[in-house]
Amino acid sequence: MNAAFTVLQTGPLTTVQDTGRTGYGALGIGPSGACDSAAHRLANRLVGNDEGVAVLETTFGGLHILAHRRITVALTGAPCRGVPCNAAVTLAAGQEFRLGMTISGVRSYLAVRGGLDVAPVLGSRSTDLLGGLGPATVAPGDCFTVGEPSRPQPGVDFAPVPALETGTVRIGLLPGPRIEWFTAQALRSLVSRPYTVTVQSNRTALRLDGPALDRAREGELPSEGLTRGAIQVPPSGLPILFLADHPVTGGYPVIGYVGEQDVDRCAQIQPGQSIRFHPSTVDLSTDSARAVPAFPR
């Protein structure tokens, strides 16, 4: 199949992402996938794809492509200067599509009708930067083919989506399995003081700066399983909030978890913005509820 488009520029980082690879945690392989899963799914819906097919995830914009034939694309997530966001756009052969820098947020998703046709690795086309699996990071000159559309083009070509948050972002927090490893003052600080997202953040995790979280007990912790949204606290006392490319295990205590929807929001928080965590309500009637200490309210 002939290439549908060529990448001319990538911006700071562009990768191929889908819903990720699941079921390989026992082998030390994380799920990866789109950092903002809701934006990824929306991009695909706008062009009539199944929600889980592969798209391009860009960081801070800058992606520039050249269409070789008529294609339909949609950009979601972080809005970029110079192109429409949350809308389907048809490009003619020879037409260019250039993303400026992001207006707000961090990650944008470019879906192409038919989905990116790249070779899957362990059932996923996602680039896992931590594990080194999947397609290589996108580079200028890369050509992409697309698959055959599986659904009709939607009759609606624009999705009204709330603007991404700027300034301080409030994020709900659930107790983690090692909350008792921390002092009462640490728990109060985590849910009452702001934490700033640092420039060391990436697809693996948001690294936060703010009040250090002191432990109530000493000693080492055997490695335990980690999931997206886990907040781990290393010896520095500064929390790390894991995103899509998180490791599958970790040896530092997990003080809390961020829910799935809020993790998508965290993936769009820029370095320099602040997070304020607040205790989330746990429904103790559910089978998944655990008898763990609660964060102070």
C-alpha positions as CSV (number, residue, x, y, z in Angstrom):
1,M,0.0,0.0,0.0
2,N,1.3,3.4,-0.9
3,A,2.2,5.9,1.9
4,A,-0.7,8.1,3.0
5,F,1.6,10.8,4.4
6,T,5.1,11.7,5.3
7,V,6.3,13.3,8.5
8,L,8.3,16.5,7.8
9,Q,8.9,17.7,11.3
10,T,8.1,16.0,14.7
11,G,8.3,18.8,17.3
12,P,10.0,17.9,20.6
13,L,8.6,14.3,20.6
14,T,6.2,12.3,18.5
15,T,5.4,8.6,19.0
16,V,2.8,6.1,17.8
17,Q,0.3,5.2,20.5
18,D,-2.8,3.1,20.8
19,T,-4.5,1.6,23.9
20,G,-1.3,-0.2,24.9
21,R,-0.3,-3.8,25.5
22,T,-1.9,-5.6,28.4
23,G,-1.4,-8.9,30.1
24,Y,2.5,-8.9,30.1
25,G,3.1,-7.5,33.6
26,A,4.5,-10.8,34.8
27,L,7.2,-10.5,32.1
28,G,8.1,-7.0,33.2
29,I,6.4,-5.4,30.3
30,G,4.2,-2.3,31.0
31,P,1.1,-1.4,29.1
32,S,2.3,2.0,27.6
33,G,-0.3,3.5,25.3
34,A,-1.7,7.0,25.0
35,C,-1.0,9.2,28.0
36,D,-4.4,10.9,27.6
37,S,-6.6,8.0,26.7
38,A,-9.8,10.0,26.5
39,A,-8.2,12.3,23.9
40,H,-6.9,9.3,21.9
41,R,-10.3,7.7,21.8
42,L,-12.0,11.0,20.7
43,A,-9.6,11.5,17.9
44,N,-10.4,8.1,16.5
45,R,-14.2,8.6,16.8
46,L,-14.0,11.9,14.9
47,V,-12.6,10.1,11.8
48,G,-14.7,7.0,12.1
49,N,-12.1,4.7,13.5
50,D,-12.4,2.1,16.2
51,E,-11.4,3.8,19.4
52,G,-8.3,1.8,20.0
53,V,-6.4,2.1,16.7
54,A,-3.0,3.7,16.5
55,V,-2.5,7.5,16.2
56,L,0.4,10.0,16.6
57,E,1.0,11.4,20.0
58,T,2.9,14.7,20.0
59,T,4.4,16.6,22.9
60,F,4.1,20.4,22.8
61,G,3.1,20.4,19.2
62,G,5.4,21.0,16.2
63,L,4.3,18.0,14.1
64,H,4.3,18.7,10.4
65,I,3.0,16.2,7.8
66,L,2.5,16.1,4.0
67,A,-0.4,14.2,2.6
68,H,0.2,12.0,-0.5
69,R,-3.4,11.3,-1.1
70,R,-6.8,12.4,0.2
71,I,-6.9,11.7,3.9
72,T,-9.1,12.7,6.9
73,V,-7.4,13.6,10.1
74,A,-8.5,14.9,13.6
75,L,-6.4,16.5,16.3
76,T,-7.5,16.3,19.9
77,G,-5.9,16.8,23.4
78,A,-3.7,19.8,23.7
79,P,-4.8,22.5,21.1
80,C,-2.0,23.7,18.8
81,R,-1.6,27.0,17.0
82,G,-2.6,27.1,13.4
83,V,-4.9,24.0,13.1
84,P,-8.4,23.2,14.3
85,C,-8.8,21.0,17.4
86,N,-11.4,18.4,18.1
87,A,-12.6,18.5,14.5
88,A,-12.2,16.3,11.4
89,V,-10.3,17.9,8.6
90,T,-9.8,16.5,5.0
91,L,-6.4,17.0,3.4
92,A,-5.9,16.8,-0.4
93,A,-2.9,15.1,-2.0
94,G,0.0,17.5,-1.6
95,Q,-1.5,19.4,1.2
96,E,0.5,20.0,4.4
97,F,-0.8,19.9,8.0
98,R,1.4,21.9,10.4
99,L,0.9,22.0,14.2
100,G,2.2,25.1,16.0
101,M,3.2,24.9,19.6
102,T,0.5,23.9,22.1
103,I,-1.8,26.7,23.4
104,S,-2.4,24.8,26.6
105,G,-1.7,21.3,27.8
106,V,1.1,19.0,26.7
107,R,0.0,16.1,24.4
108,S,-2.0,16.2,21.2
109,Y,-3.3,13.2,19.2
110,L,-3.5,13.1,15.4
111,A,-5.8,10.3,14.2
112,V,-6.0,9.4,10.5
113,R,-9.0,7.7,9.0
114,G,-8.2,4.0,8.7
115,G,-5.6,4.1,11.6
116,L,-1.8,4.0,11.3
117,D,-0.7,0.7,9.8
118,V,2.5,-0.1,11.6
119,A,3.7,-3.5,12.8
120,P,2.3,-4.5,16.3
121,V,4.6,-5.8,19.0
122,L,2.9,-8.1,21.5
123,G,-0.5,-7.0,20.2
124,S,0.0,-3.2,20.4
125,R,1.4,-0.5,18.1
126,S,2.4,1.7,21.1
127,T,5.9,3.0,21.5
128,D,7.1,2.2,25.0
129,L,9.9,4.6,25.7
130,L,10.8,3.0,29.1
131,G,10.8,-0.6,27.9
132,G,12.1,0.1,24.4
133,L,9.2,-1.8,22.7
134,G,7.1,-1.0,19.7
135,P,7.7,1.4,16.8
136,A,10.7,3.7,17.0
137,T,10.2,7.3,18.0
138,V,8.9,9.2,14.9
139,A,11.5,11.0,12.9
140,P,11.4,13.4,10.0
141,G,11.1,11.5,6.7
142,D,9.0,8.7,8.2
143,C,6.2,7.6,5.9
144,F,3.0,6.1,7.1
145,T,0.4,3.9,5.5
146,V,-3.1,3.6,6.9
147,G,-5.6,0.8,7.1
148,E,-9.0,0.5,5.6
149,P,-11.8,2.4,7.4
150,S,-13.9,0.1,9.6
151,R,-16.8,2.5,10.2
152,P,-18.7,5.2,8.3
153,Q,-17.4,8.7,8.7
154,P,-19.4,10.3,11.5
155,G,-22.1,12.9,10.6
156,V,-20.6,15.2,13.3
157,D,-17.2,16.6,12.5
158,F,-16.6,18.6,15.7
159,A,-16.7,17.7,19.3
160,P,-17.3,20.4,22.0
161,V,-14.6,19.6,24.6
162,P,-13.9,21.7,27.7
163,A,-10.7,23.7,27.6
164,L,-7.6,22.2,29.2
165,E,-6.9,23.5,32.7
166,T,-4.2,26.1,33.3
167,G,-2.9,27.2,36.7
168,T,-3.5,24.9,39.6
169,V,-5.3,21.6,38.9
170,R,-7.3,19.8,41.5
171,I,-6.9,16.0,41.4
172,G,-8.8,13.4,43.4
173,L,-6.7,11.0,45.5
174,L,-7.4,7.5,46.8
175,P,-5.4,5.8,49.6
176,G,-2.5,3.6,48.5
177,P,-1.5,0.2,49.9
178,R,1.4,1.8,51.9
179,I,-0.3,4.9,53.3
180,E,0.5,3.7,56.9
181,W,4.2,4.1,56.1
182,F,3.8,7.9,56.3
183,T,3.4,10.3,59.2
184,A,0.1,12.1,59.8
185,Q,1.8,15.4,58.9
186,A,2.8,13.9,55.5
187,L,-0.7,12.9,54.8
188,R,-2.0,16.3,55.7
189,S,0.7,18.0,53.5
190,L,-0.2,15.8,50.5
191,V,-3.9,16.9,50.5
192,S,-3.5,20.5,51.7
193,R,-0.3,21.9,50.0
194,P,0.3,22.4,46.2
195,Y,2.9,20.4,44.3
196,T,4.6,21.7,41.2
197,V,5.2,19.6,38.1
198,T,8.9,19.7,37.3
199,V,10.7,19.7,33.9
200,Q,12.0,16.2,34.7
201,S,8.4,14.9,34.0
202,N,7.8,12.7,30.9
203,R,5.6,9.8,29.6
204,T,6.8,7.7,32.5
205,A,5.8,10.0,35.4
206,L,5.1,13.5,36.7
207,R,7.9,14.4,39.1
208,L,6.5,16.8,41.7
209,D,8.2,19.4,43.9
210,G,6.7,20.6,47.2
211,P,6.6,19.5,50.8
212,A,8.6,16.4,51.5
213,L,6.5,13.5,52.8
214,D,8.2,12.0,55.9
215,R,7.9,8.3,56.7
216,A,6.5,6.9,59.9
217,R,8.6,3.8,59.6
218,E,12.1,2.9,58.4
219,G,13.3,-0.1,56.4
220,E,13.1,-1.4,52.8
221,L,10.1,-2.5,50.9
222,P,10.1,-5.5,48.6
223,S,9.2,-4.5,45.0
224,E,5.4,-4.4,44.4
225,G,3.2,-4.1,41.4
226,L,2.5,-0.6,40.0
227,T,-0.3,0.7,37.9
228,R,-0.9,4.0,36.0
229,G,-1.9,6.6,38.5
230,A,0.2,5.3,41.4
231,I,2.0,7.9,43.6
232,Q,5.3,6.5,44.8
233,V,7.5,8.3,47.3
234,P,11.3,7.7,47.0
235,P,13.8,8.6,49.8
236,S,13.7,12.3,48.8
237,G,10.1,12.4,50.0
238,L,9.0,14.1,46.8
239,P,6.1,12.2,45.1
240,I,6.2,10.7,41.7
241,L,2.9,10.2,39.8
242,F,3.1,7.4,37.2
243,L,1.7,7.8,33.7
244,A,1.5,5.5,30.6
245,D,5.1,4.3,30.4
246,H,5.3,3.4,34.1
247,P,7.4,0.4,35.4
248,V,5.4,-2.6,36.4
249,T,7.1,-2.9,39.8
250,G,8.7,-0.5,42.3
251,G,10.4,-0.7,45.6
252,Y,9.3,2.6,47.2
253,P,6.0,2.9,49.1
254,V,2.9,3.9,47.2
255,I,1.0,6.5,49.3
256,G,-2.0,7.0,47.0
257,Y,-3.6,6.5,43.6
258,V,-5.2,8.8,41.1
259,G,-8.3,7.6,39.3
260,E,-8.2,6.7,35.6
261,Q,-10.0,9.9,34.4
262,D,-7.8,12.1,36.5
263,V,-4.7,10.5,35.2
264,D,-5.7,11.7,31.7
265,R,-5.9,15.2,33.1
266,C,-2.5,14.8,34.7
267,A,-1.0,13.9,31.3
268,Q,-1.9,17.4,30.1
269,I,-0.4,19.4,33.1
270,Q,2.6,21.4,31.9
271,P,5.9,21.8,33.9
272,G,5.5,24.8,36.2
273,Q,1.8,24.1,36.8
274,S,0.6,23.1,40.3
275,I,-1.5,20.1,41.5
276,R,-3.7,20.2,44.6
277,F,-4.7,16.7,45.7
278,H,-7.9,16.2,47.5
279,P,-9.3,13.0,49.1
280,S,-11.6,11.0,46.9
281,T,-14.7,9.3,48.3
282,V,-14.4,5.5,48.4
283,D,-17.6,3.5,48.2
284,L,-17.0,0.9,51.0
285,S,-19.9,-1.2,49.7
286,T,-17.9,-2.3,46.7
287,D,-15.9,-5.5,46.6
288,S,-12.8,-3.5,45.5
289,A,-12.8,-1.3,48.6
290,R,-10.0,-1.9,51.0
291,A,-9.8,-1.3,54.8
292,V,-7.0,1.3,54.6
293,P,-6.5,4.6,56.5
294,A,-8.0,7.6,54.9
295,F,-6.5,10.9,54.0
296,P,-7.4,13.8,56.4
297,R,-10.2,16.0,55.1
